């Protein structure tokens, strides 16, 4: 028996480690509802990982803030208490005190979903992801919630002048505050989970929002005027804790990295195609959807903000240059 056991052990040492890799289940969370584009994107990512690993790596998706809001998700990934997450971009500079991810929300910089996918899939998009390594985070890819527009309670915003003084919910980042002050609103920092009740009670007059969130969060019940401005995109960064990622086999890592990269273009195409469909659904709920009549004036008012932010970090400048080269 001892000789037989020794032979088995010797054979085991000669076989690839992957032959003995056990199945892995990873929990990924996001802070949007299960009807949101973030849910679609994470499911797309999970399906890709499963296909690449023959079902050996399973990604379980938890939406509806089940694992926490964006800040809690980000911190949980850092600490290793959450395996992975899809975190809205503005949370990253707000929590990690780094401005480089502000480059993804500079006003009116990126003209289309396709252009955004192209740049995020390029070398500069990877550099942004790699910059998270110093914070114990492995960046994997990007999933889009949709271009941001403007939703107001009682006053339809048709021109830039109509923005004046509107109490507008923003994520309280310096970039967003600067943009919306330049436009002329009275920006109010507020947690995402508080927006519906704030619209309902009149604590705020409006919210800058993507149509997918306006529909998924039922904001249309409290605000009936949507103005299409497309002032910036709202990417989520797909991430894992570095320690959790490093504990996987090389083959598992490869599958997850490939899936994270591949999902970028596919999900941006989905977000692009869904926007018009979601606008129609909002109209069916009684929302008036219109375009800003003087969009060029809004762009001009926010241009100084863009110029100021470009100077904050060389990686922001590199991202801006990459976008401009594709135009």
N, C-alpha and C positions, 0 to 999 in steps of 0.2 A: 504493500500500500504506500509506503514511504517513497519507493522508487517511482510509482505511478504519479503520486502527487507532485514529485519534483519535476517530472516530465511535463505535466500540465502547466505548472508554474513557469517553466522555461518557455513553453510555446506561447503562453500569455504575454510574456515580455517581448516576444518577437512580433506580435500582431499589432496593427495600428491602434492607437489609443481610442480612436473614434468608434471602433467596434464595440467598445465597452461604455461609450458615453450614454448616460441615462437620459430619459426624457426630462425636459425642463419646462416648467410653466412659469411665465413672467406676467405680473400684473402691471398694466399700464393705465393711468388715469388721465382724465381731462376735465375741465371745469364747465364745459357747455352741456346742453341737454343731449339726450340720446337721439334727438331729431336733427341735430346740428351737423354741419359739414365736418367738424372735427371728429365726430363719431364715424362718419363715412371714411375719413382718411385713416383713422387708426385701425378700423376693420380691414381696409385695403392693405395696410402694412402687415397686419396679423396674418392675413391670407397668404401674402407673399412669403413671409417667414415660414409658415407651415409648409408651403409648396416646396421651398428650397431645402427644407430639412426632412422632408418625408413625414411631417407631423411630429417630429421629435422635439421641436421647440414650439410650444403653444403660447400665444399672446392672449391673455384675457383682458378685455377692454372694459373699463369702468368709467362711465360718463356721469352726468348729473351731480358732479362734485362729490361723488361717493368717497373718493380718496382725498378730498380737500379742494380748496380753491387754487388758483394759479400759484400764489406765493407758497402755500402749504405743499403743493406738489413739487415745486422747485426745491424747497428746503428738504423735503423728504427724500428726493432723489440724491441730493448732496450727502445726506446723512446715512443713506442706505436703507431707510425704513420703507421706501417705495422703490420698486424695481425700475420703473420707467414712467415717462409722462409725456404729454403734449402740452407745452406751456406757451401761452400767448406771448409774443415778442416783447411788448412793453414791460412785462414783469421782470425781464432779465436785467435791463439797466437799472430798474427801480430797486431790485433786490440785491444784485451783485455789484452795483455802483460802477458799471462799465458802460460807456456810451456807444460801443461799436454796433450793437444791434439796433440802435436808433436809425442806422442807415436804411433799414428795411421799411421805415415809415416816414421818410422825408417827403414833404408834401409835393404832389404832382410830379415826382421824379420818374416813376415807372409807368409807361403808358398803357400796358395791357397785361392780362394774365399770362399770355405766352412769353412776353419779354421777362416777366418776373421769374417764371419757371426756368427760362434759359440762363439767367444770371445766377439764380440760386443753385442750379445744377453745375455751375462752372467752378473754376478754381477759387474765386473769391468767396463763393458760397461755402465752400469747404473750409476756407480759412476762418470764416466766422464760427463755424461749428468747432473747429480745432481750438479756437480761443477759449472755449469752455473748459479745456483740460486742466487749467490752473485752478479751477473751482471744484474739482472732483466730479466733473460731468463729462460724459461721452456724448457728443452731438452726433445725431444720426441722419437728420433730414428735416424737411419742412413740409407742413400741411397747411393749406390756406382756408381761412374762414370767409374770405370775400372782401372785395373793395369796400371801403367805408363810405357811407352816405350820411344823410341828415334826417332825423325823424323828430317832428315837433308835435306838441299837443294840440294847440288851438290855432296857432298862427302859421299859415302856409308860407314857407320861405321860398320866394321866387327870385329875389335879387340879393346881392351882397348886403345892401342896406337893411334888408329884413333880418339879418343876423344880429343887428345891434342890440346889445343888452340882454339877449336871451340867456337864461340860466341853463347852461349846457353841461351835461355830465361828461366828464373825461376820465380816463385813467390818469392819476395825478403824477405824470412824468413831466420833467422840465420841457421836453420837446412838445408834447401835446398842449401844455399850458401856453407855450410861446405861439404855437400855430393858431389856437383858438382866440387868444387875445389879439393877434394880428388881424384875424377875420372880423373881430368886433363883438364876440359873444362875452358873456360872463362865465368862464369855465369853473366848474365845481368838481373837485375830485371825489369819487364815490366808488365803493366796491360794486362789482358786477351784480352780485346778488341783491343789491338794494335798489336797482334801477327801476324795476317794475312799480314798486310801491311809491317811489319818488315821482314817477310820471303820473301815477294814479291820483296822488294827493296834491300835485302841483308844486311839490318841493323843487322840482326842476321843470323847465319849459321844453327841453329837448335833449336829445342824446345823439352823438355821432356814432354810427353803428353800421354794421354790415347787414344786408337784407336777410341773410340766413339766420342771424341772431334775432333780428326783429320778429321774424316769423316763429322760430323755434321757442323763443321766450314769451311769445304772445303779447309783445309790446303793442301790437295793433289794437288791443283792447283799450289802451289808455292814450294812444297817440295816433292820429289819423292822417298826418301829412308827411309824406316821404319826398325828399328832394335829392335827386341823383347828382352827386358831386364827384365821387370817385377820388377823394383827396389823397388817400394812401391805401395800401393793402394791410391785411391783418394776418400775417403768417403765425403759425405756431411752430415752435422748435421741438422736434422729436428727439428725446434724450433718454439716456440711462445713467445710473450712477457708475462712476469709473470702476469702483471695486466690484460691483455686480457684473459689469461687462467683462472685466479682466478675469473673472472666475469661470467664464465660459470656455469651451474648447475653441481652437482656431477655426474649425469648420462652422461652429455655431456663430462665432463673431463675424465670419465672412458672410454668412447668410443674412444676418441682421443688418450689417453695413450695406450690403447690396440692396436689400429690400428698402432700407431708408432712402437710398439714393434714387432708386427706380420710382418710388411712390411720388416724388416731387412733380415730375411732368404730368403723370397720370392724374394726380389729384388736382393740379391747377387746371387741367382741361375740364375736369368734372365741375370745379367751382365756376369756371367761365360759362359752361353750358347751363348750369343751374340758375344763374343770376336772373335771366329773363323769366324763367319759369317761376321763381320765387316772387318776383315783382308782380306777376299775374295773380299769384295766390294771395298776396297782400291786398291787391285791388279787390279781390273777391271777398275779403274781410272788411271792406269799407274804407281802405286807405287810398288816398289820392296820391298817385306817384307822378312826379313831374321833374323836369330838368331845370337846373339853375340857369336863368336867362343870361347872366353875365359871368360865366365861369372864368373867363380870361381875367376879370378883375380880382376874383378870389385867388387865382394863381399868382397874380402880381403882388397882392398883399402878403402872401406867404413866402415869396421868393427870398426875402432877406433872412428868414428863418433857415431855409435850406442852406444858404450861403454861410451862415454862422456855424451851422452844425458840421459842415464839411471840414472846417478847420480844427475840429475837436480831436480827431484821431486819423492817422494815415490810412487805417483800414476803411474808414468811412469814405475817404477820398478815393480809395481803390475801388470800392463798390460803385460809387457815383461814376467813375471813369468807365467801369465795365458796362454800366447801363447805357451811357452815352455812346459807347462804341457799337452797341447793338441797334441803335436808333437809325 
